[in-house]
Amino acid sequence: MTFRYRDYADGGRTQRLTLDAVEFLRRFVQHVLPRGFVKIRHYGLLANGQRQSRLRLCRRLLLGAAEAAVVQPAQLRCCPGCGGTRLVYRELTRAPGPAASAAQPADSS
């Protein structure tokens, strides 16, 4: 089966493609939605009607929010006992598994 199509990657030129019937049907069925589904291409901010104006507005709002935000450096956490900044939050343990149990010697007590 030979059919024509537009190749938009090649400047919209019309091309011809020959496929056997099984391959043509396979490609065609990939575009058929199951019963009850509705095809939605773009929605929300990217809906085609107001896309450019909404994107301009989003960029303007994001830039304004970024300029208004004041970023403070993080405060160092100090030990309440000695005032040091090197804290141990929790002890790391080896994950259980065959390699972990083989690496540890058996307890002989």
C-alpha positions in Angstrom: 0.0 0.0 0.0 1.5 3.4 -1.0 0.1 6.7 0.4 1.1 10.3 0.5 1.9 12.4 3.5 3.5 15.8 4.3 7.0 15.6 5.8 7.1 18.7 8.0 10.7 18.0 9.0 11.5 18.5 5.3 9.8 21.8 4.8 6.3 20.4 4.4 7.1 18.5 1.2 4.8 15.8 0.1 6.4 12.3 0.3 5.3 8.8 -0.6 5.6 5.8 1.7 5.0 2.2 0.9 3.9 -0.2 3.7 2.4 -3.6 3.8 -1.2 -3.8 5.0 -0.3 -5.1 8.5 2.2 -2.3 9.2 -0.2 0.3 7.9 -3.0 -0.9 10.2 -0.6 -1.1 13.2 0.3 2.5 12.7 -3.3 3.6 12.1 -4.6 1.8 15.2 -2.0 3.6 17.4 -4.0 6.8 16.8 -7.4 5.3 17.9 -8.4 6.1 21.4 -10.3 3.6 23.6 -14.0 4.0 24.0 -14.8 6.8 26.4 -11.5 8.7 26.0 -11.4 12.2 24.6 -8.3 13.6 22.8 -6.9 16.6 24.5 -3.9 18.2 22.8 -3.2 21.3 25.0 -5.1 22.8 27.9 -4.6 25.3 30.6 -1.7 27.7 30.1 -0.7 26.1 26.8 -4.2 26.2 25.2 -3.8 27.7 21.7 -6.2 30.7 22.0 -4.2 32.7 24.5 -0.9 30.9 24.7 1.4 33.8 24.0 -0.2 36.3 26.2 -0.5 33.8 29.1 3.2 32.8 28.8 4.2 36.5 28.8 2.1 37.0 32.0 3.6 34.0 33.7 7.2 35.1 32.9 6.5 38.6 34.2 4.9 37.3 37.4 7.8 34.8 38.0 10.4 37.5 37.4 8.6 39.9 39.8 8.4 37.2 42.5 12.1 36.3 42.1 13.2 39.9 42.4 11.0 40.5 45.5 12.2 37.4 47.3 15.0 38.0 49.7 17.2 34.9 50.3 18.8 34.6 53.6 21.7 32.2 54.2 21.0 29.1 56.2 21.8 29.3 59.9 24.3 26.8 61.2 22.9 24.3 63.7 24.8 24.3 67.0 25.0 21.7 69.6 23.2 22.8 72.7 25.9 21.3 74.9 29.2 22.5 73.5 28.1 25.0 70.8 29.9 23.1 68.1 28.5 22.9 64.6 29.3 19.2 63.9 26.2 17.4 64.9 25.3 13.7 64.6 21.7 13.4 63.7 21.4 9.6 63.6 23.8 6.7 63.4 24.0 5.0 60.0 23.5 1.3 60.0 24.2 -1.3 57.4 21.3 -2.5 55.3 20.1 -6.0 56.1 20.9 -8.5 53.3 23.2 -11.4 52.4 26.3 -9.2 51.9 25.7 -7.4 55.2 25.4 -10.6 57.3 28.4 -12.2 55.6 30.6 -9.2 56.3 29.8 -9.2 60.0 31.5 -11.9 62.2 29.2 -14.3 64.0 28.6 -13.5 67.7 30.3 -16.2 69.8 28.8 -15.3 73.2 
